[in-house]
Amino acid sequence: MEEIHFEDGEFIVRQGARGDTFFIISSGKVNVTQEDSANQEPTHIRELTRGDWFGEKALQG
């Protein structure tokens, strides 16, 4: 396990990128967005906070 820090507004994973990392949020918050193909604008999906996780498909290999 490795701790990684991100700056405010920095992207962790971009839509369409190959996800090969599992993340557990230890502090702060992560905004999950999805690009709307019609107007290329990001749509807010949800907010993740301490204890939340994402990238579980990376564990499947």
Number of C-alpha atoms within 10 A of each C-alpha: 5 4 8 8 8 10 7 9 8 8 12 12 13 11 10 6 7 9 15 14 12 13 18 15 16 14 11 10 13 20 13 15 15 14 13 10 8 6 7 9 11 12 11 11 9 10 11 15 14 12 10 14 14 13 14 14 11 13 10 7 6
